[in-house]
């Protein structure tokens, strides 16, 4: 697969979610996003207002993580966090599914929580992080079904903070589970152009990575990043 740097950039959520991230680093992230015309930046809620101000009129969106990285804070907290992020300027929400609830087969409760987040988002696209490295194939497929039913717009592989990131097999499985038109975001461990293109070819419509600049320039990035 071949894509121009500009087209590849439009698949990328340029990401900085390290807990030690500073305001200066967020400013750099946003400057890079402007320069390379990434689809969005993805940041913690505390930096949504800053990123929104820095990217005003740029065409680059601001995505905020919710319930990150464990997904175990409870539905009310996720709903409130979503509302706060949107009030501050978030244009997309990346929320972590209740992983334990999914594994316990509490599908009704998981679905209700996801629907609450989608309702709180009030039309802003919601991506649901499954943390695929912690799930078996049946759980991944069932999670995809719940995400589609919830009204969210994307399934997403990983937070980048657990035992593994995106794999081609998981992207293919998720694509098959959600169908051809639903969003699939691969994230975690995407550090070079070849991997990015392989993820897109496998079915990803969005990539979450801190290595966006290296990817669009055709270089490999530091393997220690998101």
SEKEVEX-656236 format. One record per residue (C-alpha): z negated, y, x; residue number from 1. Coordinates in nm, 3 decimals, decimal comma, m for minus. Last residue first. Layout:
REM SEKEVEX-656236
ATOM;up;north;east;pos
ATOM;Z;Y;X;NUM;
...
//
This chain:
REM SEKEVEX-656236
ATOM;up;north;east;pos
ATOM;m2,255;0,528;0,319;226;
ATOM;m2,262;0,590;0,694;225;
ATOM;m2,375;0,370;0,986;224;
ATOM;m2,022;0,242;1,054;223;
ATOM;m1,922;0,577;1,208;222;
ATOM;m1,571;0,651;1,082;221;
ATOM;m1,231;0,492;1,140;220;
ATOM;m0,934;0,725;1,148;219;
ATOM;m0,630;0,774;0,926;218;
ATOM;m0,691;1,144;0,859;217;
ATOM;m0,755;1,078;0,489;216;
ATOM;m1,011;0,811;0,579;215;
ATOM;m1,182;1,013;0,853;214;
ATOM;m1,241;1,301;0,613;213;
ATOM;m1,359;1,073;0,334;212;
ATOM;m1,616;0,890;0,545;211;
ATOM;m1,916;0,963;0,321;210;
ATOM;m1,771;0,722;0,068;209;
ATOM;m1,738;0,653;m0,303;208;
ATOM;m1,388;0,539;m0,391;207;
ATOM;m1,217;0,581;m0,729;206;
ATOM;m0,943;0,395;m0,914;205;
ATOM;m1,031;0,058;m0,763;204;
ATOM;m0,803;m0,231;m0,857;203;
ATOM;m0,749;m0,452;m0,553;202;
ATOM;m0,479;m0,214;m0,425;201;
ATOM;m0,730;0,069;m0,439;200;
ATOM;m0,983;m0,133;m0,240;199;
ATOM;m0,717;m0,229;0,014;198;
ATOM;m0,621;0,136;0,056;197;
ATOM;m0,982;0,234;0,132;196;
ATOM;m1,026;m0,057;0,371;195;
ATOM;m0,714;0,039;0,565;194;
ATOM;m0,813;0,406;0,573;193;
ATOM;m1,155;0,355;0,725;192;
ATOM;m1,528;0,359;0,639;191;
ATOM;m1,572;0,201;0,297;190;
ATOM;m1,916;0,042;0,340;189;
ATOM;m2,064;0,128;0,002;188;
ATOM;m1,858;0,230;m0,296;187;
ATOM;m1,576;0,095;m0,511;186;
ATOM;m1,528;0,272;m0,842;185;
ATOM;m1,348;0,104;m1,133;184;
ATOM;m1,232;0,315;m1,428;183;
ATOM;m1,097;0,146;m1,741;182;
ATOM;m0,723;0,124;m1,806;181;
ATOM;m0,626;m0,222;m1,677;180;
ATOM;m0,904;m0,436;m1,821;179;
ATOM;m1,281;m0,423;m1,779;178;
ATOM;m1,342;m0,779;m1,660;177;
ATOM;m1,025;m0,819;m1,453;176;
ATOM;m1,095;m0,492;m1,273;175;
ATOM;m1,455;m0,596;m1,214;174;
ATOM;m1,350;m0,929;m1,062;173;
ATOM;m1,089;m0,763;m0,840;172;
ATOM;m1,340;m0,502;m0,722;171;
ATOM;m1,597;m0,774;m0,658;170;
ATOM;m1,353;m0,981;m0,453;169;
ATOM;m1,247;m0,677;m0,251;168;
ATOM;m1,607;m0,611;m0,155;167;
ATOM;m1,814;m0,298;m0,207;166;
ATOM;m2,156;m0,265;m0,047;165;
ATOM;m2,433;m0,496;0,063;164;
ATOM;m2,808;m0,554;0,082;163;
ATOM;m2,912;m0,239;m0,102;162;
ATOM;m2,870;0,134;m0,031;161;
ATOM;m2,492;0,174;m0,060;160;
ATOM;m2,539;0,236;m0,432;159;
ATOM;m2,288;m0,030;m0,527;158;
ATOM;m1,997;m0,159;m0,728;157;
ATOM;m1,912;0,103;m0,988;156;
ATOM;m1,803;0,052;m1,349;155;
ATOM;m1,639;0,357;m1,495;154;
ATOM;m1,593;0,557;m1,817;153;
ATOM;m1,918;0,502;m2,007;152;
ATOM;m1,892;0,443;m2,383;151;
ATOM;m2,163;0,178;m2,389;150;
ATOM;m1,929;m0,107;m2,483;149;
ATOM;m1,737;m0,074;m2,155;148;
ATOM;m2,063;m0,074;m1,960;147;
ATOM;m2,196;m0,375;m2,151;146;
ATOM;m1,881;m0,576;m2,081;145;
ATOM;m1,895;m0,486;m1,712;144;
ATOM;m2,257;m0,600;m1,697;143;
ATOM;m2,163;m0,936;m1,850;142;
ATOM;m1,890;m0,982;m1,589;141;
ATOM;m2,125;m0,892;m1,304;140;
ATOM;m2,400;m1,117;m1,441;139;
ATOM;m2,162;m1,412;m1,466;138;
ATOM;m2,041;m1,353;m1,111;137;
ATOM;m2,387;m1,343;m0,960;136;
ATOM;m2,573;m1,017;m0,909;135;
ATOM;m2,768;m0,850;m0,626;134;
ATOM;m2,465;m0,758;m0,411;133;
ATOM;m2,301;m0,615;m0,724;132;
ATOM;m2,532;m0,316;m0,746;131;
ATOM;m2,402;m0,244;m1,099;130;
ATOM;m2,353;0,133;m1,075;129;
ATOM;m2,243;0,284;m1,406;128;
ATOM;m2,003;0,580;m1,396;127;
ATOM;m2,045;0,838;m1,671;126;
ATOM;m1,779;1,097;m1,756;125;
ATOM;m1,916;1,420;m1,910;124;
ATOM;m1,867;1,401;m2,287;123;
ATOM;m2,223;1,479;m2,388;122;
ATOM;m2,391;1,330;m2,080;121;
ATOM;m2,702;1,276;m2,292;120;
ATOM;m2,502;1,047;m2,520;119;
ATOM;m2,368;0,851;m2,223;118;
ATOM;m2,721;0,822;m2,084;117;
ATOM;m2,856;0,701;m2,418;116;
ATOM;m2,568;0,455;m2,448;115;
ATOM;m2,661;0,311;m2,110;114;
ATOM;m3,024;0,267;m2,215;113;
ATOM;m2,923;0,102;m2,542;112;
ATOM;m2,690;m0,135;m2,358;111;
ATOM;m2,963;m0,241;m2,117;110;
ATOM;m3,204;m0,298;m2,406;109;
ATOM;m2,952;m0,506;m2,600;108;
ATOM;m2,857;m0,701;m2,288;107;
ATOM;m3,206;m0,816;m2,201;106;
ATOM;m3,051;m1,105;m2,010;105;
ATOM;m3,336;m1,108;m1,755;104;
ATOM;m3,074;m1,038;m1,485;103;
ATOM;m2,955;m0,736;m1,683;102;
ATOM;m3,309;m0,611;m1,729;101;
ATOM;m3,372;m0,651;m1,358;100;
ATOM;m3,063;m0,448;m1,272;99;
ATOM;m3,133;m0,158;m1,508;98;
ATOM;m2,794;0,008;m1,441;97;
ATOM;m2,772;0,281;m1,178;96;
ATOM;m2,618;0,606;m1,301;95;
ATOM;m2,328;0,804;m1,150;94;
ATOM;m2,280;1,117;m1,364;93;
ATOM;m1,975;1,346;m1,358;92;
ATOM;m1,929;1,721;m1,408;91;
ATOM;m2,272;1,824;m1,281;90;
ATOM;m2,336;2,197;m1,326;89;
ATOM;m2,712;2,251;m1,330;88;
ATOM;m2,739;2,181;m1,704;87;
ATOM;m2,543;1,862;m1,640;86;
ATOM;m2,796;1,746;m1,383;85;
ATOM;m3,089;1,828;m1,610;84;
ATOM;m2,941;1,636;m1,904;83;
ATOM;m2,875;1,332;m1,684;82;
ATOM;m3,226;1,338;m1,539;81;
ATOM;m3,370;1,354;m1,891;80;
ATOM;m3,165;1,053;m2,004;79;
ATOM;m3,249;0,860;m1,691;78;
ATOM;m3,620;0,935;m1,735;77;
ATOM;m3,612;0,822;m2,097;76;
ATOM;m3,429;0,501;m2,010;75;
ATOM;m3,666;0,373;m1,747;74;
ATOM;m3,710;0,435;m1,374;73;
ATOM;m3,569;0,101;m1,263;72;
ATOM;m3,215;0,190;m1,159;71;
ATOM;m3,303;0,135;m0,793;70;
ATOM;m3,094;0,397;m0,606;69;
ATOM;m3,079;0,628;m0,795;68;
ATOM;m3,181;0,659;m1,158;67;
ATOM;m2,915;0,931;m1,185;66;
ATOM;m2,660;1,035;m0,922;65;
ATOM;m2,477;1,364;m0,963;64;
ATOM;m2,101;1,426;m0,945;63;
ATOM;m1,957;1,771;m0,870;62;
ATOM;m1,585;1,825;m0,923;61;
ATOM;m1,335;1,969;m0,677;60;
ATOM;m1,082;2,199;m0,849;59;
ATOM;m1,189;2,482;m0,620;58;
ATOM;m1,280;2,738;m0,889;57;
ATOM;m1,653;2,696;m0,813;56;
ATOM;m1,707;2,451;m0,530;55;
ATOM;m1,990;2,630;m0,349;54;
ATOM;m2,168;2,722;m0,672;53;
ATOM;m2,147;2,368;m0,806;52;
ATOM;m2,264;2,223;m0,476;51;
ATOM;m2,571;2,447;m0,476;50;
ATOM;m2,654;2,368;m0,840;49;
ATOM;m2,610;1,994;m0,786;48;
ATOM;m2,823;1,977;m0,471;47;
ATOM;m3,156;1,866;m0,621;46;
ATOM;m2,969;1,624;m0,845;45;
ATOM;m2,856;1,411;m0,554;44;
ATOM;m2,496;1,441;m0,442;43;
ATOM;m2,143;1,312;m0,506;42;
ATOM;m1,861;1,549;m0,411;41;
ATOM;m1,547;1,527;m0,617;40;
ATOM;m1,176;1,447;m0,634;39;
ATOM;m1,123;1,538;m0,270;38;
ATOM;m0,901;1,836;m0,202;37;
ATOM;m0,908;1,806;0,180;36;
ATOM;m1,028;2,156;0,263;35;
ATOM;m1,240;2,198;m0,050;34;
ATOM;m1,413;1,863;m0,002;33;
ATOM;m1,473;1,941;0,364;32;
ATOM;m1,637;2,272;0,269;31;
ATOM;m1,847;2,090;0,009;30;
ATOM;m1,975;1,835;0,260;29;
ATOM;m2,045;2,109;0,514;28;
ATOM;m2,253;2,301;0,260;27;
ATOM;m2,435;1,977;0,172;26;
ATOM;m2,511;1,929;0,540;25;
ATOM;m2,652;2,280;0,563;24;
ATOM;m2,874;2,211;0,262;23;
ATOM;m3,019;1,907;0,434;22;
ATOM;m2,973;1,534;0,379;21;
ATOM;m3,283;1,333;0,477;20;
ATOM;m3,270;1,114;0,164;19;
ATOM;m2,910;1,015;0,242;18;
ATOM;m2,689;1,066;m0,062;17;
ATOM;m2,389;1,250;0,081;16;
ATOM;m2,060;1,147;m0,080;15;
ATOM;m1,701;1,263;m0,097;14;
ATOM;m1,588;1,101;m0,424;13;
ATOM;m1,241;0,993;m0,318;12;
ATOM;m0,936;0,887;m0,521;11;
ATOM;m0,779;1,234;m0,509;10;
ATOM;m0,807;1,226;m0,131;9;
ATOM;m0,567;0,929;m0,123;8;
ATOM;m0,304;1,132;m0,307;7;
ATOM;m0,342;1,421;m0,063;6;
ATOM;m0,339;1,193;0,243;5;
ATOM;m0,017;1,035;0,112;4;
ATOM;m0,053;0,683;m0,020;3;
ATOM;0,083;0,354;0,118;2;
ATOM;0,000;0,000;0,000;1;
//
